[in-house]
Structure formats: structure tokens, C-alpha cells
Amino acid sequence: MSEASALGPDGRLPIVVATGMSGGGLSTAMKCLEDLGYEAVDNLRLSLLQPLVSQPHDRPLVIGIDSRTRDFNAQALLAQISELRARPDLRMRVLFMDAHADALQRRYTETRRPHPLAADRPVLDGIATERLLMQPLRDAADEVVDTTNFSVHDTRRHLTGLFRLDGGPGLSIFVTSFAYRHGVPREADLVFDVRFLDNPHWDPVTRPLTGLDQPVADYITRDPDWPEFFGNLTRLLEPLLPRYVREGKHYLTIAVGCTGGRHRSVFTTHLLAHWLKERGYKVGEAHRDLDRKAQVPPVPEDRAATGTNLRESA
């Protein structure tokens, strides 16, 4: 690849400074961007950042700098990033990989490694120290990716949407269902709550099924509020999505939630993904909590016998 071909559609060289919390997924991010076509330089000393960027490059750059770097200083790094952002030939972006403290602690426990900032102290001490050290970079980041509930596959998918180099037109959309009892997906740009719809959990026929099964689809679409809801949802998105494209957004995550993440949200997500594909968008579909063991209350006998439609609880 020539130096000219390394430039983005806007004629500037894309450069990503990747940083974040230890255990937050920085290594995965570096490997993912390298697979996307970036030249990856990890654990770069701050004193070498500007000399590296000033050299000719035949590929976009991703530069990994974190608290383990020998001369690391968050304020000094921010000052250098500010100078590089001012250069008209560069497109600088800062990526911060993060996760909740309990997730970071669990990852260190699973790998049996000490925290780099607390080799002789509890892991949580190191996490707290690093959080204070890294907070200015998190505040200044263009993209903060919280991997608390992400698998490696989820992390790579999300990063691919954010940093792809194909330069192609259009918007890539990821649509996922979720259970509110397990939390709203942190990466979601748009969230829609479908707990108001009749709940197939209360029907003994549809209870063991999922929103991907036809009896559940039939059950939900019999709800008198369903046609108006889905029509309003698509009418909202129809003018909204082209505006995202015009402002340069390449990746959008839409999350649809219900209580258990098995019926209403799954069906709505699946139908919405189909609607988006019909309109020419690149669409990924997932159901975050579909495989979780159901934690639902037993159906009272009177409701089981009558098949009463309820919109709350499970």
C-alpha cells in the first residue's frame, strides 16, 4: 500500500491512539485494528509519539499507550494529542478501552496475574489507582468502549464498526435484544422498551418458545398496540438514519429490551433487522440474553388456565 492509499476519504492519515484500563480489552483492540489494516505499534514511549507520526506511512496507524508505558503521563499524552489534532494532514482519534471494576478484578483473578500498578497489593487497589491516573484520557476520548458485558467477539464486532477502513458509503447497524433485568447494553445508541406489549410468558404454549418462533410472533402481533408501535418505530428511524450518514456516522447500535429478553424484544429485534436490510443497510443481529437461564416466576394457576395477557413481570 502506498502512502497515498493510506489516506482516508478526507485525504488525511487516520491515526488511533488506543489506551484504557488494564484488563479492559486493549490487547484485543490492537489486534482487531491490525486485522482491519492498521499498522499497530504497542507500548510506545511518549517521547517517540510525534517522531513516529511524522514518518511516512503506507498504512493507517494504531498506537497503544497505557499506564505500563515507561514514561507514561496522562497530561503529557493529552498535550501531544492536542498538537497532533491540530495538524491538517492527520485524523486523530482516541480510543479508551474500559470495564467496571468487578469485571476487571474477575479477569485478573481468572488469569492469576497481578495488577501492574499493585504487584504486592490487592487487584482492586491497582484498579482504583489506575482509574485516577487514566480518567483524563477517558474524558478526552473520542470513543469509550465498555467491555464489561462483552465477549471477545462482541468487542471485535463493535471496534470493526467504529474503525473500519473500507470507506464505503452507508451505515452499518447492529440490532440487539436484551433483558432489562440484566441491564441496558452500554454500547447502545438508541434504546427501545417493548415491555408494554402483551407478554407471551403468560401463555403456557408460548412460554418455552422464543421470539424467533412463529407462535410467539403470532401472539405478539395480535396485541392491538403492536401495529401502531412498529409503524411509529420505523417512521422514526426512516428520516433519522440518513441524517446519521450525513454527519459521518458509520456505525449505530439499536437495543430493544423486555423483561426477560426471550420473547417481545427478540421478535421486535428480528423484525426490525429485516426491515433495515430491506432498505439497504448493513445489519448485524444478536440476542444478548436469549441463552441465559430463564429466571422467571411461576405462572399462577388462574393465569395459566385462562391464558390472561399480562404486560408486566416476566
Contacts in CASP RR format, 6 or more apart in sequence:
PFRMAT RR
TARGET T0000
AUTHOR 0000-0000-0000
METHOD contacts of the structure
MODEL  1
MSEASALGPDGRLPIVVATGMSGGGLSTAMKCLEDLGYEAVDNLRLSLLQ
PLVSQPHDRPLVIGIDSRTRDFNAQALLAQISELRARPDLRMRVLFMDAH
ADALQRRYTETRRPHPLAADRPVLDGIATERLLMQPLRDAADEVVDTTNF
SVHDTRRHLTGLFRLDGGPGLSIFVTSFAYRHGVPREADLVFDVRFLDNP
HWDPVTRPLTGLDQPVADYITRDPDWPEFFGNLTRLLEPLLPRYVREGKH
YLTIAVGCTGGRHRSVFTTHLLAHWLKERGYKVGEAHRDLDRKAQVPPVP
EDRAATGTNLRESA
1 58 0 8 1.000
1 59 0 8 1.000
2 58 0 8 1.000
3 56 0 8 1.000
3 57 0 8 1.000
3 58 0 8 1.000
5 58 0 8 1.000
6 13 0 8 1.000
6 57 0 8 1.000
6 58 0 8 1.000
6 59 0 8 1.000
6 60 0 8 1.000
7 13 0 8 1.000
8 14 0 8 1.000
8 60 0 8 1.000
8 91 0 8 1.000
8 165 0 8 1.000
8 167 0 8 1.000
9 167 0 8 1.000
10 91 0 8 1.000
11 89 0 8 1.000
12 88 0 8 1.000
12 89 0 8 1.000
12 90 0 8 1.000
12 91 0 8 1.000
13 57 0 8 1.000
13 60 0 8 1.000
13 61 0 8 1.000
13 89 0 8 1.000
13 90 0 8 1.000
13 91 0 8 1.000
14 38 0 8 1.000
14 60 0 8 1.000
14 61 0 8 1.000
14 91 0 8 1.000
14 93 0 8 1.000
14 165 0 8 1.000
15 53 0 8 1.000
15 60 0 8 1.000
15 61 0 8 1.000
15 62 0 8 1.000
15 63 0 8 1.000
15 84 0 8 1.000
15 90 0 8 1.000
15 91 0 8 1.000
15 92 0 8 1.000
15 93 0 8 1.000
16 33 0 8 1.000
16 38 0 8 1.000
16 60 0 8 1.000
16 61 0 8 1.000
16 62 0 8 1.000
16 63 0 8 1.000
16 93 0 8 1.000
16 94 0 8 1.000
16 95 0 8 1.000
16 163 0 8 1.000
17 63 0 8 1.000
17 64 0 8 1.000
17 65 0 8 1.000
17 77 0 8 1.000
17 81 0 8 1.000
17 92 0 8 1.000
17 93 0 8 1.000
17 94 0 8 1.000
17 95 0 8 1.000
18 26 0 8 1.000
18 29 0 8 1.000
18 30 0 8 1.000
18 33 0 8 1.000
18 62 0 8 1.000
18 63 0 8 1.000
18 64 0 8 1.000
18 65 0 8 1.000
18 95 0 8 1.000
18 97 0 8 1.000
19 26 0 8 1.000
19 64 0 8 1.000
19 65 0 8 1.000
19 66 0 8 1.000
19 77 0 8 1.000
19 94 0 8 1.000
19 95 0 8 1.000
19 96 0 8 1.000
19 97 0 8 1.000
19 134 0 8 1.000
19 137 0 8 1.000
19 141 0 8 1.000
20 26 0 8 1.000
20 66 0 8 1.000
20 96 0 8 1.000
20 97 0 8 1.000
20 98 0 8 1.000
20 134 0 8 1.000
20 137 0 8 1.000
20 138 0 8 1.000
21 97 0 8 1.000
21 98 0 8 1.000
21 99 0 8 1.000
21 104 0 8 1.000
21 127 0 8 1.000
21 130 0 8 1.000
21 131 0 8 1.000
21 134 0 8 1.000
22 66 0 8 1.000
22 67 0 8 1.000
22 68 0 8 1.000
22 104 0 8 1.000
22 115 0 8 1.000
22 116 0 8 1.000
22 117 0 8 1.000
22 127 0 8 1.000
22 130 0 8 1.000
23 97 0 8 1.000
23 99 0 8 1.000
23 104 0 8 1.000
23 107 0 8 1.000
23 108 0 8 1.000
24 97 0 8 1.000
24 98 0 8 1.000
24 99 0 8 1.000
24 103 0 8 1.000
24 104 0 8 1.000
24 107 0 8 1.000
24 147 0 8 1.000
25 97 0 8 1.000
25 99 0 8 1.000
25 147 0 8 1.000
25 155 0 8 1.000
26 64 0 8 1.000
26 66 0 8 1.000
26 97 0 8 1.000
28 97 0 8 1.000
28 147 0 8 1.000
28 152 0 8 1.000
28 155 0 8 1.000
28 156 0 8 1.000
28 159 0 8 1.000
29 62 0 8 1.000
29 95 0 8 1.000
29 97 0 8 1.000
29 145 0 8 1.000
29 155 0 8 1.000
29 159 0 8 1.000
30 40 0 8 1.000
30 42 0 8 1.000
30 62 0 8 1.000
30 64 0 8 1.000
31 40 0 8 1.000
32 155 0 8 1.000
32 156 0 8 1.000
32 159 0 8 1.000
32 160 0 8 1.000
32 163 0 8 1.000
33 40 0 8 1.000
33 62 0 8 1.000
33 159 0 8 1.000
33 163 0 8 1.000
34 40 0 8 1.000
34 62 0 8 1.000
36 160 0 8 1.000
36 163 0 8 1.000
36 164 0 8 1.000
36 165 0 8 1.000
37 59 0 8 1.000
37 60 0 8 1.000
37 165 0 8 1.000
38 59 0 8 1.000
38 60 0 8 1.000
38 61 0 8 1.000
38 62 0 8 1.000
38 163 0 8 1.000
38 165 0 8 1.000
39 57 0 8 1.000
39 58 0 8 1.000
39 59 0 8 1.000
39 60 0 8 1.000
39 61 0 8 1.000
39 62 0 8 1.000
40 62 0 8 1.000
40 64 0 8 1.000
41 52 0 8 1.000
41 61 0 8 1.000
41 62 0 8 1.000
41 63 0 8 1.000
41 64 0 8 1.000
42 63 0 8 1.000
42 64 0 8 1.000
43 64 0 8 1.000
43 65 0 8 1.000
43 66 0 8 1.000
43 68 0 8 1.000
43 69 0 8 1.000
44 52 0 8 1.000
44 63 0 8 1.000
44 64 0 8 1.000
44 65 0 8 1.000
44 69 0 8 1.000
45 69 0 8 1.000
45 70 0 8 1.000
45 71 0 8 1.000
46 65 0 8 1.000
46 69 0 8 1.000
46 71 0 8 1.000
46 72 0 8 1.000
46 73 0 8 1.000
46 76 0 8 1.000
46 77 0 8 1.000
46 80 0 8 1.000
47 71 0 8 1.000
49 63 0 8 1.000
49 65 0 8 1.000
49 77 0 8 1.000
49 80 0 8 1.000
49 84 0 8 1.000
50 80 0 8 1.000
50 83 0 8 1.000
50 84 0 8 1.000
52 61 0 8 1.000
52 63 0 8 1.000
53 61 0 8 1.000
53 84 0 8 1.000
53 90 0 8 1.000
60 165 0 8 1.000
62 163 0 8 1.000
65 72 0 8 1.000
65 77 0 8 1.000
66 72 0 8 1.000
66 134 0 8 1.000
67 116 0 8 1.000
67 117 0 8 1.000
67 130 0 8 1.000
67 133 0 8 1.000
67 134 0 8 1.000
68 116 0 8 1.000
74 133 0 8 1.000
74 134 0 8 1.000
74 135 0 8 1.000
74 136 0 8 1.000
74 137 0 8 1.000
75 136 0 8 1.000
77 137 0 8 1.000
78 136 0 8 1.000
78 137 0 8 1.000
78 140 0 8 1.000
81 92 0 8 1.000
81 94 0 8 1.000
81 140 0 8 1.000
84 90 0 8 1.000
84 92 0 8 1.000
85 92 0 8 1.000
93 142 0 8 1.000
93 143 0 8 1.000
93 163 0 8 1.000
94 137 0 8 1.000
94 140 0 8 1.000
94 141 0 8 1.000
94 142 0 8 1.000
94 143 0 8 1.000
95 141 0 8 1.000
95 142 0 8 1.000
95 143 0 8 1.000
95 145 0 8 1.000
95 159 0 8 1.000
95 162 0 8 1.000
95 163 0 8 1.000
96 134 0 8 1.000
96 137 0 8 1.000
96 138 0 8 1.000
96 141 0 8 1.000
96 143 0 8 1.000
96 144 0 8 1.000
96 145 0 8 1.000
97 145 0 8 1.000
97 147 0 8 1.000
98 138 0 8 1.000
98 144 0 8 1.000
98 145 0 8 1.000
98 146 0 8 1.000
98 147 0 8 1.000
99 107 0 8 1.000
99 146 0 8 1.000
99 147 0 8 1.000
99 148 0 8 1.000
100 146 0 8 1.000
100 148 0 8 1.000
101 124 0 8 1.000
101 127 0 8 1.000
101 128 0 8 1.000
101 131 0 8 1.000
103 147 0 8 1.000
103 148 0 8 1.000
103 149 0 8 1.000
104 123 0 8 1.000
104 127 0 8 1.000
105 123 0 8 1.000
105 124 0 8 1.000
105 127 0 8 1.000
108 114 0 8 1.000
108 115 0 8 1.000
108 123 0 8 1.000
109 123 0 8 1.000
114 120 0 8 1.000
114 123 0 8 1.000
115 121 0 8 1.000
115 123 0 8 1.000
115 125 0 8 1.000
115 126 0 8 1.000
115 127 0 8 1.000
115 130 0 8 1.000
117 126 0 8 1.000
117 129 0 8 1.000
117 130 0 8 1.000
117 133 0 8 1.000
118 125 0 8 1.000
118 126 0 8 1.000
118 127 0 8 1.000
118 129 0 8 1.000
138 144 0 8 1.000
143 162 0 8 1.000
145 155 0 8 1.000
145 158 0 8 1.000
145 159 0 8 1.000
145 162 0 8 1.000
145 187 0 8 1.000
146 186 0 8 1.000
146 187 0 8 1.000
147 154 0 8 1.000
147 155 0 8 1.000
148 186 0 8 1.000
149 182 0 8 1.000
149 185 0 8 1.000
149 186 0 8 1.000
149 288 0 8 1.000
150 158 0 8 1.000
157 174 0 8 1.000
158 174 0 8 1.000
158 187 0 8 1.000
158 251 0 8 1.000
158 253 0 8 1.000
161 172 0 8 1.000
161 250 0 8 1.000
161 251 0 8 1.000
162 250 0 8 1.000
162 251 0 8 1.000
164 172 0 8 1.000
164 250 0 8 1.000
167 250 0 8 1.000
169 245 0 8 1.000
170 245 0 8 1.000
170 250 0 8 1.000
170 281 0 8 1.000
170 282 0 8 1.000
171 241 0 8 1.000
171 244 0 8 1.000
171 245 0 8 1.000
171 249 0 8 1.000
171 250 0 8 1.000
171 251 0 8 1.000
171 252 0 8 1.000
171 281 0 8 1.000
171 282 0 8 1.000
172 250 0 8 1.000
172 251 0 8 1.000
172 252 0 8 1.000
172 281 0 8 1.000
172 282 0 8 1.000
172 283 0 8 1.000
172 284 0 8 1.000
173 241 0 8 1.000
173 251 0 8 1.000
173 252 0 8 1.000
173 253 0 8 1.000
173 254 0 8 1.000
173 276 0 8 1.000
173 281 0 8 1.000
173 282 0 8 1.000
173 283 0 8 1.000
173 284 0 8 1.000
174 251 0 8 1.000
174 252 0 8 1.000
174 253 0 8 1.000
174 254 0 8 1.000
174 283 0 8 1.000
174 284 0 8 1.000
174 285 0 8 1.000
174 286 0 8 1.000
175 253 0 8 1.000
175 254 0 8 1.000
175 255 0 8 1.000
175 256 0 8 1.000
175 269 0 8 1.000
175 272 0 8 1.000
175 273 0 8 1.000
175 276 0 8 1.000
175 283 0 8 1.000
175 284 0 8 1.000
175 285 0 8 1.000
175 286 0 8 1.000
176 185 0 8 1.000
176 188 0 8 1.000
176 253 0 8 1.000
176 254 0 8 1.000
176 255 0 8 1.000
176 256 0 8 1.000
176 269 0 8 1.000
176 285 0 8 1.000
176 286 0 8 1.000
176 287 0 8 1.000
176 288 0 8 1.000
177 255 0 8 1.000
177 256 0 8 1.000
177 257 0 8 1.000
177 258 0 8 1.000
177 261 0 8 1.000
177 265 0 8 1.000
177 266 0 8 1.000
177 268 0 8 1.000
177 269 0 8 1.000
177 286 0 8 1.000
177 287 0 8 1.000
177 288 0 8 1.000
177 289 0 8 1.000
177 290 0 8 1.000
178 184 0 8 1.000
178 185 0 8 1.000
178 255 0 8 1.000
178 256 0 8 1.000
178 257 0 8 1.000
178 261 0 8 1.000
178 265 0 8 1.000
178 288 0 8 1.000
178 289 0 8 1.000
179 257 0 8 1.000
179 258 0 8 1.000
179 259 0 8 1.000
179 260 0 8 1.000
179 261 0 8 1.000
179 262 0 8 1.000
179 265 0 8 1.000
179 288 0 8 1.000
179 289 0 8 1.000
179 292 0 8 1.000
180 193 0 8 1.000
180 195 0 8 1.000
180 257 0 8 1.000
180 258 0 8 1.000
180 259 0 8 1.000
180 260 0 8 1.000
181 259 0 8 1.000
181 260 0 8 1.000
181 295 0 8 1.000
182 288 0 8 1.000
182 289 0 8 1.000
182 292 0 8 1.000
184 191 0 8 1.000
184 255 0 8 1.000
184 257 0 8 1.000
185 191 0 8 1.000
185 253 0 8 1.000
185 255 0 8 1.000
185 288 0 8 1.000
187 253 0 8 1.000
188 253 0 8 1.000
188 254 0 8 1.000
188 255 0 8 1.000
189 252 0 8 1.000
189 253 0 8 1.000
189 254 0 8 1.000
190 252 0 8 1.000
190 253 0 8 1.000
190 254 0 8 1.000
190 255 0 8 1.000
191 254 0 8 1.000
191 255 0 8 1.000
191 256 0 8 1.000
191 257 0 8 1.000
192 233 0 8 1.000
192 254 0 8 1.000
192 255 0 8 1.000
192 256 0 8 1.000
192 257 0 8 1.000
192 268 0 8 1.000
193 257 0 8 1.000
193 258 0 8 1.000
194 229 0 8 1.000
194 256 0 8 1.000
194 257 0 8 1.000
194 258 0 8 1.000
194 264 0 8 1.000
194 265 0 8 1.000
194 268 0 8 1.000
195 257 0 8 1.000
195 258 0 8 1.000
195 259 0 8 1.000
195 264 0 8 1.000
195 311 0 8 1.000
195 312 0 8 1.000
196 225 0 8 1.000
196 229 0 8 1.000
196 311 0 8 1.000
197 220 0 8 1.000
197 223 0 8 1.000
197 225 0 8 1.000
197 226 0 8 1.000
197 229 0 8 1.000
197 258 0 8 1.000
197 264 0 8 1.000
197 311 0 8 1.000
198 219 0 8 1.000
198 220 0 8 1.000
198 222 0 8 1.000
198 223 0 8 1.000
198 309 0 8 1.000
198 310 0 8 1.000
198 311 0 8 1.000
199 258 0 8 1.000
199 259 0 8 1.000
199 263 0 8 1.000
199 264 0 8 1.000
199 309 0 8 1.000
199 310 0 8 1.000
199 311 0 8 1.000
199 312 0 8 1.000
199 313 0 8 1.000
199 314 0 8 1.000
200 206 0 8 1.000
200 207 0 8 1.000
200 209 0 8 1.000
200 211 0 8 1.000
200 216 0 8 1.000
200 219 0 8 1.000
200 220 0 8 1.000
200 263 0 8 1.000
200 264 0 8 1.000
201 207 0 8 1.000
201 260 0 8 1.000
201 262 0 8 1.000
201 263 0 8 1.000
201 296 0 8 1.000
201 299 0 8 1.000
201 313 0 8 1.000
201 314 0 8 1.000
202 299 0 8 1.000
202 303 0 8 1.000
202 304 0 8 1.000
202 307 0 8 1.000
202 308 0 8 1.000
202 309 0 8 1.000
202 310 0 8 1.000
202 314 0 8 1.000
203 219 0 8 1.000
203 307 0 8 1.000
203 309 0 8 1.000
204 299 0 8 1.000
204 304 0 8 1.000
204 307 0 8 1.000
205 215 0 8 1.000
206 213 0 8 1.000
206 215 0 8 1.000
206 216 0 8 1.000
206 219 0 8 1.000
206 263 0 8 1.000
207 299 0 8 1.000
209 215 0 8 1.000
209 216 0 8 1.000
209 263 0 8 1.000
210 216 0 8 1.000
210 262 0 8 1.000
210 263 0 8 1.000
210 266 0 8 1.000
210 287 0 8 1.000
210 290 0 8 1.000
211 217 0 8 1.000
211 220 0 8 1.000
211 262 0 8 1.000
211 263 0 8 1.000
211 264 0 8 1.000
211 266 0 8 1.000
211 267 0 8 1.000
211 270 0 8 1.000
212 266 0 8 1.000
212 267 0 8 1.000
212 270 0 8 1.000
212 287 0 8 1.000
216 263 0 8 1.000
216 266 0 8 1.000
216 267 0 8 1.000
217 267 0 8 1.000
220 226 0 8 1.000
220 263 0 8 1.000
220 264 0 8 1.000
220 267 0 8 1.000
220 268 0 8 1.000
221 227 0 8 1.000
223 309 0 8 1.000
230 268 0 8 1.000
230 271 0 8 1.000
233 272 0 8 1.000
234 272 0 8 1.000
234 275 0 8 1.000
237 276 0 8 1.000
241 252 0 8 1.000
241 281 0 8 1.000
244 252 0 8 1.000
254 272 0 8 1.000
256 265 0 8 1.000
256 268 0 8 1.000
256 269 0 8 1.000
256 272 0 8 1.000
257 264 0 8 1.000
257 265 0 8 1.000
258 264 0 8 1.000
258 265 0 8 1.000
259 312 0 8 1.000
259 313 0 8 1.000
259 314 0 8 1.000
260 289 0 8 1.000
260 294 0 8 1.000
260 296 0 8 1.000
260 314 0 8 1.000
261 287 0 8 1.000
261 288 0 8 1.000
261 289 0 8 1.000
261 290 0 8 1.000
262 289 0 8 1.000
262 290 0 8 1.000
262 294 0 8 1.000
265 287 0 8 1.000
266 287 0 8 1.000
266 290 0 8 1.000
269 285 0 8 1.000
269 287 0 8 1.000
270 285 0 8 1.000
273 283 0 8 1.000
273 284 0 8 1.000
273 285 0 8 1.000
276 283 0 8 1.000
277 283 0 8 1.000
296 313 0 8 1.000
296 314 0 8 1.000
297 313 0 8 1.000
297 314 0 8 1.000
302 308 0 8 1.000
303 310 0 8 1.000
END
